């Protein structure tokens, strides 16, 4: 009995419903709920037992806030900053604790969606709707020990729904400002042997000018997107499981030119296609003490840009095979070890009158072995891990990480982590006309330390985490040689704080504040587009069994940006966004909902010269069968 109790401490939560709630780091919307997180250790664990700084946003929260895209769901996450160039479809950059957007790894059901054909392998999250998503886990700090390259600054893991219970179908329709229309259809169900989850969504919007209207730009830049997704699982026995996941996304969008250092009206068009697939088998042996997962995945990306002057296309693919083993060794050790093989390739074409510029298809391969030991001794637990990657472009790279947690009496948790990360140079940085095959990977060393405290019989939780990251060998464009080089160094530090309270059963209050200080060590300047101060507040109240509402407030402080007309650094003003959300159950299977975004009609810019939405109103209906 003692052994089985210990096994349940580590992995028992993985068999429970993944009722992940609460976006404040390490907290629950319902303090008595068992929030489960997988990304931090690659093993399902209660978030209170995880030392890493992690945030979980579940489907109930996304529905409560009426989020339509992953970008909208992530905006209030502490330590994470979203910067979008224009409206829907505009390029999105994601920064975690000051790390570059191309230093963040993004996964969808374990499939890496970082794009090999982009200059830095960054991910543009603007095209991902929340349709069929169960939860989003955001892991902050260097995570290369478990996830390899691109996880130098953190991981965003998007997990889709797994069907269970009787078959259900839901249909949602919404309309609102900027002639925006959203439709979504979802179906799911399951038995002990078979489960399924399917989704389809469509969005059309006339939009507003990508180039800021205050600079005289008035042409509207439209956007439309279609997505299909599905997950199918088969469990022929308690020891064997099979799963297949597929996701297809297509988007068309208008965007403006960049002329003389300023965005200006133009009739440019772009499109993106993304196909994701993963097949996975699981096997449990020796009374579940040895659990294995063997998976293969594929990500195919296609982009096109069409302007009056030129046409461009970008094609890339990423194929991966992985084998993970979770082995219970005695009462106090759960060892996770695995092998990974990855192959990526990319090519681009730029065509203008009298000119064809090709980046012929190039390929890079990576083979990795990793191991982690989850150790528990009384009230002290820790995750200790290491990894070795062998890259075809530059050789081997070793990373490590240690993350301890200590629980004291009275609901106090002391937690922290220290580890290293690396980012491999992209195919473009290695092999393009501006590239250098001699490039070495970017590297990071980061640590954090925090405390969390439960109060008032767990109706109140507060906490703070201090963090510090150092980046070296950063790959930047060297104007002296006209090639990329390992010439950059940077650092970031700060604090993430949160408070959450449930004073009465029908009211939930959440608040976070993040301070982030950044510095380019080479120039001594702050890193661009990272605000020093960011704060969020949210209150959700259930007025009656049928009616509920949420008010949210997001403050983003001053931040630096580059004025490409003068090549001078400028300061973008702070801004505050006030949003209201409401829903009413007209019938048990019919819900009416509406929201008011940017209620104060704030006039602001996330990127210098690019437009943002003004006061906007949306409403719709959801029907469940």
C-alpha positions as CSV (number, residue, x, y, z in Angstrom):
1,X,0.0,0.0,0.0
2,X,2.9,2.4,0.7
3,X,4.3,2.0,-2.8
4,X,0.9,2.5,-4.5
5,X,0.4,5.7,-2.5
6,X,3.7,7.1,-3.7
7,X,2.9,6.1,-7.3
8,X,-0.4,8.0,-7.1
9,X,1.5,11.1,-5.7
10,X,3.5,11.2,-9.0
11,X,1.2,10.0,-11.7
12,X,-2.2,9.3,-10.3
13,X,-3.3,12.7,-11.2
14,X,-2.7,11.8,-14.9
15,X,-5.7,9.5,-14.8
16,X,-8.0,12.2,-13.5
17,X,-9.9,14.8,-15.5
18,X,-7.5,17.6,-16.5
19,X,-9.6,20.2,-14.8
20,X,-6.8,22.9,-15.2
21,X,-8.1,26.3,-13.9
22,X,-6.6,29.6,-12.9
23,X,-4.2,31.8,-14.9
24,X,-2.2,33.1,-12.0
25,X,0.9,31.1,-11.7
26,X,0.4,28.1,-9.5
27,X,-3.2,28.9,-8.5
28,X,-6.7,27.6,-9.0
29,X,-9.9,29.4,-9.8
30,X,-11.4,27.0,-7.2
31,X,-8.7,26.6,-4.6
32,X,-9.9,23.1,-3.8
33,X,-9.7,22.0,-7.4
34,X,-6.8,19.8,-8.5
35,X,-5.1,21.7,-11.3
36,X,-3.0,19.4,-13.4
37,X,0.0,20.3,-15.5
38,X,2.0,18.2,-17.9
39,X,4.5,20.5,-19.6
40,X,6.7,21.2,-16.6
41,X,7.9,17.6,-16.1
42,X,6.4,15.7,-19.1
43,X,4.4,13.9,-16.4
44,X,0.9,14.8,-15.3
45,X,1.2,16.4,-11.8
46,X,-0.8,18.7,-9.5
47,X,0.5,22.2,-10.1
48,X,1.0,22.7,-6.4
49,X,3.7,20.0,-6.6
50,X,5.6,21.6,-9.5
51,X,8.5,23.9,-8.8
52,X,8.5,25.5,-12.2
53,X,6.8,28.8,-13.0
54,X,3.7,27.6,-14.9
55,X,0.3,29.1,-15.9
56,X,-2.7,27.0,-17.0
57,X,-5.6,28.4,-18.9
58,X,-8.4,25.9,-19.4
59,X,-11.3,25.8,-21.8
60,X,-13.8,27.0,-19.2
61,X,-11.8,30.2,-18.7
62,X,-11.4,30.8,-22.4
63,X,-15.2,30.4,-22.8
64,X,-15.8,32.7,-19.8
65,X,-13.7,35.4,-21.4
66,X,-15.1,34.6,-24.9
67,X,-11.6,34.2,-26.3
68,X,-11.6,33.5,-30.0
69,X,-7.8,33.0,-30.5
70,X,-4.8,31.8,-28.5
71,X,-3.5,35.3,-28.6
72,X,-6.5,36.6,-26.7
73,X,-6.2,33.9,-24.2
74,X,-2.5,34.6,-23.5
75,X,-2.6,38.4,-23.1
76,X,-3.1,38.4,-19.3
77,X,-0.6,35.7,-18.5
78,X,2.1,37.0,-16.1
79,X,5.6,37.3,-17.5
80,X,4.3,36.9,-21.1
81,X,3.9,39.8,-23.5
82,X,2.0,39.8,-26.8
83,X,2.8,42.3,-29.5
84,X,0.7,42.3,-32.7
85,X,1.4,44.3,-35.8
86,X,-2.2,45.4,-36.7
87,X,-5.5,43.6,-36.3
88,X,-6.6,40.0,-36.9
89,X,-4.0,38.2,-39.0
90,X,-1.3,40.7,-38.1
91,X,2.1,39.2,-37.2
92,X,2.3,38.3,-33.4
93,X,5.5,38.3,-31.4
94,X,5.5,36.5,-28.0
95,X,8.0,37.4,-25.3
96,X,8.5,35.4,-22.1
97,X,10.5,37.1,-19.3
98,X,12.1,39.2,-21.9
99,X,13.3,36.4,-24.1
100,X,13.0,36.9,-27.9
101,X,9.9,35.7,-29.7
102,X,12.1,33.1,-31.6
103,X,13.3,31.7,-28.3
104,X,9.9,30.3,-27.3
105,X,8.9,26.8,-28.2
106,X,5.2,26.3,-29.1
107,X,3.6,22.8,-29.2
108,X,0.2,21.6,-30.2
109,X,-0.4,18.2,-28.7
110,X,3.3,17.6,-28.7
111,X,3.8,18.8,-32.3
112,X,6.3,21.6,-32.6
113,X,4.9,24.4,-34.7
114,X,8.0,26.7,-34.8
115,X,8.3,27.4,-38.5
116,X,11.6,26.4,-40.1
117,X,11.2,28.7,-43.1
118,X,11.1,31.9,-40.9
119,X,14.4,33.7,-40.3
120,X,14.6,32.7,-36.6
121,X,12.1,29.8,-36.5
122,X,9.7,31.9,-34.6
123,X,6.0,31.1,-34.3
124,X,3.2,33.5,-35.3
125,X,0.3,32.7,-32.9
126,X,-2.2,35.0,-34.8
127,X,-3.7,32.1,-36.8
128,X,-4.6,29.7,-34.0
129,X,-8.2,29.8,-32.8
130,X,-9.3,28.2,-29.4
131,X,-11.6,25.8,-31.2
132,X,-11.3,22.3,-29.7
133,X,-8.6,23.4,-27.2
134,X,-8.8,21.9,-23.7
135,X,-6.1,24.0,-22.1
136,X,-2.9,26.1,-22.7
137,X,0.1,25.6,-20.4
138,X,2.7,28.3,-20.3
139,X,6.1,27.3,-18.8
140,X,8.6,30.1,-18.1
141,X,12.4,30.0,-18.0
142,X,14.9,27.9,-20.0
143,X,13.4,24.4,-20.7
144,X,15.9,22.9,-23.1
145,X,16.5,19.9,-20.8
146,X,13.1,18.4,-21.7
147,X,12.4,20.2,-25.0
148,X,15.7,20.9,-26.7
149,X,16.3,23.9,-29.0
150,X,13.9,26.8,-29.2
151,X,12.9,26.4,-25.5
152,X,15.6,28.7,-24.3
153,X,13.0,31.2,-23.0
154,X,10.0,29.0,-22.3
155,X,7.3,26.8,-23.7
156,X,3.7,27.3,-24.7
157,X,1.9,24.0,-24.9
158,X,-1.6,23.9,-26.5
159,X,-3.6,20.7,-25.6
160,X,-6.7,19.8,-27.5
161,X,-9.8,18.1,-26.1
162,X,-10.1,14.4,-25.5
163,X,-13.7,13.2,-25.8
164,X,-15.5,11.3,-23.0
165,X,-19.0,10.3,-22.0
166,X,-22.1,10.6,-24.1
167,X,-21.9,12.2,-27.5
168,X,-22.4,16.0,-27.5
169,X,-22.4,18.5,-30.3
170,X,-22.2,22.3,-29.8
171,X,-22.6,25.1,-32.3
172,X,-21.6,28.7,-31.7
173,X,-22.3,31.8,-33.9
174,X,-21.1,35.3,-33.1
175,X,-21.1,38.7,-34.9
176,X,-19.7,42.1,-34.0
177,X,-17.6,45.1,-34.7
178,X,-15.5,45.5,-37.9
179,X,-18.1,43.3,-39.6
180,X,-16.7,40.2,-37.8
181,X,-18.4,36.9,-37.9
182,X,-17.3,33.7,-36.1
183,X,-18.8,30.2,-36.4
184,X,-17.7,27.1,-34.5
185,X,-18.8,23.5,-34.4
186,X,-17.5,20.9,-31.9
187,X,-18.4,17.3,-31.3
188,X,-17.0,14.8,-28.7
189,X,-17.7,11.7,-26.8
190,X,-16.2,8.4,-25.7
191,X,-16.4,5.1,-24.0
192,X,-13.7,3.1,-22.1
193,X,-12.3,1.8,-25.4
194,X,-12.9,4.7,-27.9
195,X,-12.9,8.5,-27.6
196,X,-13.1,11.2,-30.2
197,X,-13.1,15.0,-30.4
198,X,-13.8,17.0,-33.6
199,X,-13.9,20.7,-34.3
200,X,-14.4,23.2,-37.1
201,X,-14.3,27.0,-37.1
202,X,-14.6,29.9,-39.4
203,X,-13.9,33.6,-39.0
204,X,-14.4,36.5,-41.4
205,X,-13.7,40.1,-40.6
206,X,-13.5,43.3,-42.6
207,X,-11.0,44.6,-40.0
208,X,-9.4,48.0,-39.8
209,X,-6.2,49.5,-41.4
210,X,-3.0,47.6,-40.4
211,X,-1.2,50.9,-40.8
212,X,-2.4,53.2,-38.0
213,X,-5.4,55.4,-39.0
214,X,-4.0,58.3,-37.0
215,X,-1.3,58.6,-39.7
216,X,-3.9,59.0,-42.4
217,X,-4.4,55.3,-43.3
218,X,-8.0,54.4,-43.9
219,X,-8.1,51.3,-46.1
220,X,-9.5,48.3,-44.2
221,X,-7.4,45.1,-44.1
222,X,-9.7,42.1,-44.0
223,X,-9.1,38.6,-42.7
224,X,-10.6,35.1,-42.9
225,X,-9.6,31.8,-41.4
226,X,-10.8,28.2,-41.5
227,X,-9.7,25.4,-39.2
228,X,-10.5,21.7,-38.9
229,X,-9.2,19.5,-36.0
230,X,-9.7,16.1,-34.7
231,X,-8.5,13.6,-32.0
232,X,-9.2,9.9,-32.0
233,X,-8.2,7.5,-29.2
234,X,-8.5,3.7,-28.9
235,X,-7.7,1.8,-25.7
236,X,-8.0,-1.9,-26.5
237,X,-6.8,-2.8,-22.9
238,X,-5.8,-1.2,-19.7
239,X,-2.1,-1.5,-20.7
240,X,-2.3,-0.3,-24.4
241,X,-3.5,2.9,-25.9
242,X,-3.4,4.5,-29.4
243,X,-4.1,8.1,-30.3
244,X,-4.1,10.1,-33.5
245,X,-4.4,13.9,-33.8
246,X,-4.7,16.1,-36.9
247,X,-5.2,19.8,-37.3
248,X,-5.4,22.0,-40.5
249,X,-5.4,25.8,-40.5
250,X,-5.9,28.1,-43.5
251,X,-6.0,31.9,-43.4
252,X,-6.1,34.8,-45.9
253,X,-5.3,38.3,-44.8
254,X,-4.7,41.8,-46.1
255,X,-1.7,43.8,-44.9
256,X,-0.1,47.2,-45.7
257,X,3.3,48.2,-47.1
258,X,6.3,49.4,-45.1
259,X,7.6,52.6,-46.9
260,X,10.3,55.0,-45.7
261,X,10.2,53.5,-42.3
262,X,6.5,53.7,-41.8
263,X,3.5,51.3,-42.5
264,X,1.2,52.8,-45.2
265,X,-2.0,51.7,-47.0
266,X,-1.5,49.1,-49.7
267,X,-3.4,46.2,-51.3
268,X,-1.1,43.4,-50.1
269,X,-2.4,39.9,-49.6
270,X,-1.0,36.9,-47.7
271,X,-2.1,33.4,-46.9
272,X,-1.0,30.6,-44.6
273,X,-1.6,26.9,-44.5
274,X,-0.5,24.6,-41.7
275,X,-1.1,20.9,-41.3
276,X,-0.2,19.1,-38.1
277,X,-0.4,15.4,-37.4
278,X,0.7,13.2,-34.5
279,X,0.3,9.4,-33.9
280,X,1.1,8.0,-30.5
281,X,1.0,4.6,-28.8
282,X,1.3,4.0,-25.1
283,X,2.2,0.8,-23.1
284,X,2.1,0.1,-19.4
285,X,4.1,-2.7,-17.9
286,X,4.9,-4.2,-14.5
287,X,1.8,-3.0,-12.6
288,X,2.1,0.4,-14.3
289,X,5.6,1.0,-12.9
290,X,7.0,1.3,-16.5
291,X,4.9,3.5,-18.8
292,X,6.0,4.2,-22.4
293,X,4.9,6.5,-25.1
294,X,6.1,6.2,-28.7
295,X,5.1,9.0,-31.1
296,X,5.6,10.3,-34.6
297,X,4.6,13.8,-35.7
298,X,4.6,16.0,-38.8
299,X,4.2,19.8,-39.2
300,X,3.9,21.2,-42.8
301,X,3.9,25.0,-43.3
302,X,3.1,27.1,-46.4
303,X,3.0,30.9,-46.6
304,X,2.6,33.3,-49.5
305,X,2.9,37.1,-49.7
306,X,1.6,39.0,-52.8
307,X,2.4,42.7,-53.3
308,X,2.4,45.1,-56.2
309,X,6.2,44.7,-56.4
310,X,6.8,41.0,-55.7
311,X,5.5,37.6,-54.8
312,X,7.0,35.3,-52.2
313,X,6.4,31.8,-50.9
314,X,7.7,29.9,-47.9
315,X,7.6,26.1,-47.5
316,X,8.9,24.0,-44.6
317,X,8.3,20.8,-42.8
318,X,9.3,19.3,-39.5
319,X,9.3,15.5,-38.9
320,X,9.9,14.0,-35.5
321,X,9.9,10.6,-33.7
322,X,10.1,10.4,-29.9
323,X,10.1,7.6,-27.2
324,X,9.4,8.5,-23.6
325,X,9.8,6.1,-20.6
326,X,8.4,6.8,-17.1
327,X,9.8,4.3,-14.6
328,X,8.9,4.2,-10.9
329,X,12.1,3.3,-9.0
330,X,11.1,2.6,-5.4
331,X,8.9,4.9,-3.4
332,X,10.6,8.2,-4.0
333,X,11.9,8.3,-7.6
334,X,10.1,8.6,-10.9
335,X,12.6,8.6,-13.7
336,X,11.6,10.0,-17.1
337,X,14.0,9.2,-20.0
338,X,13.7,9.4,-23.7
339,X,15.0,9.6,-27.2
340,X,14.1,12.1,-29.9
341,X,14.9,12.4,-33.6
342,X,14.0,15.4,-35.6
343,X,14.4,16.5,-39.2
344,X,13.5,19.9,-40.6
345,X,13.7,21.4,-44.0
346,X,12.8,24.7,-45.7
347,X,12.8,26.6,-48.9
348,X,11.7,30.1,-50.1
349,X,11.2,31.9,-53.4
350,X,11.1,35.7,-54.0
351,X,9.9,36.8,-57.5
352,X,9.9,40.3,-58.8
353,X,9.9,41.7,-62.4
354,X,13.3,40.6,-63.8
355,X,14.4,38.9,-60.5
356,X,14.0,35.5,-59.0
357,X,15.7,34.9,-55.7
358,X,15.6,31.4,-54.3
359,X,16.7,29.9,-51.0
360,X,16.9,26.3,-52.1
361,X,15.7,23.6,-49.7
362,X,18.0,22.9,-46.8
363,X,17.8,20.3,-44.1
364,X,19.0,20.0,-40.5
365,X,18.8,17.0,-38.2
366,X,18.8,16.6,-34.4
367,X,19.1,13.5,-32.3
368,X,18.7,13.8,-28.5
369,X,18.7,11.8,-25.3
370,X,17.3,13.2,-22.0
371,X,16.6,12.0,-18.5
372,X,14.9,13.4,-15.4
373,X,14.5,12.2,-11.9
374,X,11.5,13.4,-9.8
375,X,12.6,12.9,-6.3
376,X,10.6,13.2,-3.1
377,X,11.8,13.1,0.5
378,X,9.2,14.1,3.0
379,X,8.1,17.7,2.3
380,X,11.0,18.3,-0.1
381,X,10.7,17.3,-3.8
382,X,12.8,18.2,-6.8
383,X,13.1,17.6,-10.6
384,X,16.7,17.0,-11.7
385,X,17.4,16.5,-15.4
386,X,19.9,16.6,-18.2
387,X,20.0,16.3,-22.0
388,X,22.4,15.9,-24.9
389,X,21.5,17.0,-28.4
390,X,23.5,16.2,-31.5
391,X,22.9,18.7,-34.3
392,X,23.9,18.1,-37.9
393,X,24.8,21.8,-38.2
394,X,27.1,22.4,-35.2
395,X,27.6,19.2,-33.2
396,X,26.5,18.4,-29.6
397,X,25.0,20.6,-26.9
398,X,24.4,19.7,-23.3
399,X,21.8,21.3,-21.0
400,X,20.7,20.7,-17.4
401,X,18.0,21.8,-14.9
402,X,17.2,21.5,-11.2
403,X,13.9,22.5,-9.8
404,X,13.2,22.0,-6.0
405,X,10.0,22.6,-4.0
406,X,9.6,22.6,-0.2
407,X,6.2,22.6,1.5
408,X,5.9,24.0,4.9
409,X,3.1,23.8,7.4
410,X,0.3,26.3,7.0
411,X,0.0,26.2,3.2
412,X,3.5,27.7,2.4
413,X,5.4,26.5,-0.6
414,X,9.0,27.5,-1.4
415,X,10.0,26.8,-5.0
416,X,12.6,27.6,-7.6
417,X,14.6,26.4,-10.5
418,X,18.0,26.9,-12.2
419,X,19.0,25.6,-15.6
420,X,20.5,26.2,-19.0
421,X,19.0,26.5,-22.5
422,X,20.1,26.7,-26.1
423,X,18.7,27.7,-29.4
424,X,20.0,26.3,-32.7
425,X,20.6,28.7,-35.6
426,X,17.8,28.5,-38.1
427,X,18.2,27.2,-41.7
428,X,18.0,30.8,-42.9
429,X,20.7,32.0,-40.6
430,X,22.9,29.2,-41.6
431,X,22.5,28.9,-45.4
432,X,20.9,32.0,-46.8
433,X,22.9,34.6,-48.7
434,X,23.1,36.4,-45.3
435,X,23.9,33.2,-43.4
436,X,27.0,31.7,-41.9
437,X,27.5,27.9,-41.6
438,X,29.9,28.6,-38.7
439,X,27.2,29.8,-36.4
440,X,27.0,28.3,-32.9
441,X,23.8,28.0,-30.9
442,X,22.5,30.8,-28.6
443,X,22.8,29.9,-24.9
444,X,21.1,30.9,-21.7
445,X,21.4,30.5,-17.9
446,X,18.3,31.2,-15.9
447,X,17.1,30.9,-12.3
448,X,13.9,31.8,-10.4
449,X,12.9,31.5,-6.7
450,X,9.4,32.0,-5.4
451,X,7.0,31.6,-2.5
452,X,3.3,30.9,-2.5
453,X,0.9,31.1,0.5
454,X,-2.6,29.8,1.0
455,X,-4.8,31.8,3.4
456,X,-8.3,31.9,4.8
457,X,-8.8,28.1,4.5
458,X,-7.4,28.3,0.9
459,X,-9.9,30.9,-0.2
460,X,-7.0,33.3,-0.8
461,X,-3.6,32.5,-2.4
462,X,-0.8,34.9,-2.9
463,X,2.7,34.5,-4.3
464,X,5.8,36.0,-5.8
465,X,8.6,34.7,-8.0
466,X,11.9,36.4,-8.7
467,X,13.7,35.5,-12.0
468,X,17.0,36.2,-13.7
469,X,18.1,35.2,-17.2
470,X,21.4,35.7,-19.0
471,X,21.7,35.1,-22.8
472,X,25.0,34.8,-24.7
473,X,26.1,34.1,-28.3
474,X,22.9,35.7,-29.6
475,X,22.5,35.5,-33.3
476,X,22.2,39.0,-34.8
477,X,22.7,40.5,-38.2
478,X,26.3,41.9,-38.4
479,X,26.2,45.0,-40.7
480,X,30.0,45.0,-40.9
481,X,30.1,41.6,-42.6
482,X,26.6,41.5,-44.1
483,X,26.1,38.1,-42.4
484,X,24.6,36.7,-39.3
485,X,27.0,36.2,-36.3
486,X,27.0,35.2,-32.7
487,X,27.5,38.8,-31.6
488,X,24.8,39.5,-29.0
489,X,24.4,39.3,-25.3
490,X,21.4,40.2,-23.2
491,X,19.9,39.8,-19.7
492,X,16.5,40.0,-18.1
493,X,15.4,40.0,-14.5
494,X,12.2,40.8,-12.6
495,X,9.4,39.6,-10.4
496,X,6.0,38.0,-11.0
497,X,3.4,38.5,-8.3
498,X,-0.2,37.3,-8.0
499,X,-3.1,37.3,-5.6
500,X,-6.3,35.3,-5.9
501,X,-9.4,35.2,-3.7
502,X,-12.8,33.6,-3.5
503,X,-14.5,35.5,-0.8
504,X,-17.8,33.9,-1.5
505,X,-18.7,30.9,-3.7
506,X,-20.1,33.1,-6.6
507,X,-17.2,35.6,-6.8
508,X,-13.6,35.0,-7.9
509,X,-11.0,37.7,-7.9
510,X,-7.6,37.5,-9.6
511,X,-4.7,40.0,-9.9
512,X,-1.1,39.8,-11.2
513,X,1.7,42.2,-11.6
514,X,5.0,41.6,-13.5
515,X,8.1,43.8,-13.5
516,X,10.6,42.9,-16.2
517,X,13.9,44.7,-16.6
518,X,15.9,43.9,-19.8
519,X,19.2,45.0,-21.2
520,X,21.2,44.5,-24.4
521,X,24.7,44.1,-22.9
522,X,26.4,45.1,-26.1
523,X,24.6,48.5,-26.3
524,X,23.4,49.0,-22.8
525,X,19.8,49.7,-24.0
526,X,16.6,48.1,-23.0
527,X,15.3,45.3,-25.3
528,X,12.6,46.5,-27.6
529,X,8.8,46.0,-27.1
530,X,9.2,44.5,-23.6
531,X,7.2,46.6,-21.0
532,X,8.8,47.0,-17.6
533,X,5.4,46.9,-15.9
534,X,2.3,44.8,-16.7
535,X,-0.7,44.3,-14.5
536,X,-4.0,42.4,-14.8
537,X,-7.1,42.3,-12.7
538,X,-10.2,40.1,-13.2
539,X,-13.4,39.6,-11.3
540,X,-16.0,36.9,-12.2
541,X,-19.4,36.9,-10.5
542,X,-22.3,34.4,-10.9
543,X,-25.4,36.6,-10.4
544,X,-27.9,33.8,-10.7
545,X,-27.7,30.1,-11.7
546,X,-28.3,31.3,-15.2
547,X,-26.4,34.7,-15.4
548,X,-22.7,35.4,-15.0
549,X,-20.3,38.2,-15.8
550,X,-16.6,39.1,-15.9
551,X,-14.8,42.4,-15.9
552,X,-11.1,42.5,-16.7
553,X,-8.5,45.2,-16.7
554,X,-5.1,45.0,-18.4
555,X,-2.3,47.6,-18.0
556,X,0.8,47.5,-20.2
557,X,3.5,50.0,-19.3
558,X,5.9,52.1,-21.4
559,X,8.2,50.2,-23.7
560,X,10.9,51.0,-26.3
561,X,10.5,50.5,-30.0
562,X,12.5,51.3,-33.1
563,X,11.5,54.2,-35.4
564,X,12.8,52.9,-38.8
565,X,12.2,56.3,-40.4
566,X,14.9,57.9,-38.2
567,X,16.6,54.8,-36.9
568,X,16.1,56.2,-33.4
569,X,14.7,54.5,-30.3
570,X,11.3,55.8,-29.2
571,X,9.0,55.2,-26.2
572,X,5.5,53.9,-26.8
573,X,3.0,55.1,-24.3
574,X,1.4,52.8,-21.7
575,X,-2.2,51.7,-22.2
576,X,-5.1,50.2,-20.2
577,X,-7.8,47.9,-21.6
578,X,-11.1,47.5,-19.8
579,X,-13.3,44.6,-21.0
580,X,-16.7,43.3,-20.0
581,X,-18.1,39.8,-20.6
582,X,-21.6,38.4,-19.9
583,X,-23.4,35.2,-20.5
584,X,-27.0,34.0,-19.9
585,X,-28.4,30.5,-20.1
586,X,-31.7,31.0,-21.9
587,X,-32.3,27.3,-21.7
588,X,-30.2,24.4,-20.4
589,X,-28.7,23.9,-23.9
590,X,-28.9,27.5,-25.2
591,X,-26.5,30.3,-24.0
592,X,-26.5,33.9,-25.0
593,X,-23.3,35.8,-24.6
594,X,-21.8,39.2,-25.4
595,X,-18.7,41.3,-24.6
596,X,-17.5,44.9,-24.7
597,X,-13.8,45.2,-25.5
598,X,-11.6,48.3,-25.0
599,X,-14.6,49.9,-23.2
600,X,-12.6,53.1,-22.6
601,X,-11.7,53.3,-26.3
602,X,-8.0,53.6,-25.6
603,X,-5.9,54.8,-28.5
604,X,-2.6,52.9,-28.3
605,X,0.0,51.1,-30.4
606,X,1.7,47.8,-29.7
607,X,4.1,48.3,-32.6
608,X,5.1,51.8,-33.8
609,X,2.8,52.9,-36.6
610,X,0.4,49.9,-36.5
611,X,-3.2,50.2,-35.7
612,X,-5.2,48.6,-32.9
613,X,-8.9,48.0,-32.3
614,X,-11.0,50.7,-30.7
615,X,-14.2,50.1,-28.6
616,X,-15.7,46.9,-29.9
617,X,-18.9,45.0,-29.3
618,X,-19.6,41.3,-30.0
619,X,-22.5,39.0,-29.2
620,X,-23.6,35.5,-30.1
621,X,-25.3,32.2,-29.1
622,X,-24.1,28.7,-28.3
623,X,-26.4,25.7,-28.7
624,X,-25.5,22.2,-27.3
625,X,-27.2,19.0,-28.4
